[in-house]
């Protein structure tokens, strides 16, 4: 049941476009006690149906700018290939640390971005 709840939360966050892996990967590592490589693999495979349903809804709501997406897709596919090869060459420990650093950087970015938005909002009033 716990894995179902983790999957549900991950899918909801992924459907919003935030990235369900931010919930799924740490949950699988700490709760299900799987390796970093397995957690990332499960995240990627669960991303397929999650993203398909989210894409359908976002297309219906006209939230996708196809011209921009079509420019990003080839580079994203190449990056996925390169990243997969890199991840398979790294130890689980190093991969876990890199993922943790990524989460921290993104968290600080979001905190600083919110402060910047508040400052800009006060200036415009």
N, C-alpha and C positions, 0 to 999 in steps of 0.2 A: 504494500500500500504506500509505503514511503517513497519508493521509486516512482510510482504513479504521480504523487504530489510533486516531486521534483520535476518530472517530465511536464506536468501541467504548467507549473510556474515558468519553466524554461520555454515552453511553447508560447505562453502569453507574452513573455518579454521579447522573444524572437519575433513574434507576430507584430509587435510594435516597432520592430526595426532596431531595437537596442542591442540585441545579440544574446540569445538564450544561453550561449556557452559561458557567459559570466556567472550564471547560476549553475548550469549543468556540470561543467568541468569540476569546480571545487566540491560540489555535492557528491559527485561520483568518487572523487579522490578521498574525501574525509568521511563520508557516510557509507558508501558501498565498498570502500577500500580497494579500488582498482588503481592500476598504475597510470601515470600521466599519459602515456601513449594510448592506452586503452580508453581513457576518459576522452581524449581528443578525438579518437576514432569514432566512439559512440556519439559524440557531439556532431561530428560531420555527417554520419549516417542519419541521425535524427533530424538534421537540418533539411534533408530533402523533402519529406512530406510537409514539415512545418512551413518551409519557405513556399512550397507550391500553393498551399491554402492561403497564406498571407499575400502572395502575389495576386491571386485571383481577387481577393477582397480589395487590395490596393488599386488594382486596375479598375475595378468596378467604381471605386470612389475617386478615380482620376488623380491618384497621388503618385503616379510614376511618370517621369519625364523620359520617354523612350530614347530620345536623341542623346541625352546624357548617359543613360544606361548602356546603350550600344557602344559608346566610346570606352566605357569602363570595363565591360565584360571581357574583351580579349586580354587586357592587362591583368585583370583579376584572375583569369584562368591561368595565365602564365605564372603569376605570383603564387597561386595555389599549388601548381606543380613544383615550383622551386621550394616553397615552404614545406611541402610534404617530404621532399628529399632531404631538406635540412633537418626537419624534425626526426626523421628516421635515423639520422646520423648522430643525434645528440642523446646524451644519457637522460633518463627520466628525471633525475635530480636537477640537472641543468635546465631541462625543459620546464619543469615546475617552477624553478626560480625565475626564469624569463617570463613565464605567464604571470607570476605574482608581481613582478616589476611592471609589466604591462598594465595590470589591473590598478596598481597604485598610481601610475602615471595618468591613466585615464580618470581615476577618481580625483586627483589633484587638479587636472585640467577642468573637470566639471565644476569643482568648487571655485576655481579662479574665474571661470567663464561666467558663473552666476554673479560673482562680485562685480565683474566688468560690466555686465548687463545692468546691474542695479545703479552703478555710477553713471552710465550713459543715459539711463532713464531719468535720473535726477537732473542731469544737465539739460535734457530736452524739456523739462517742465518749467 
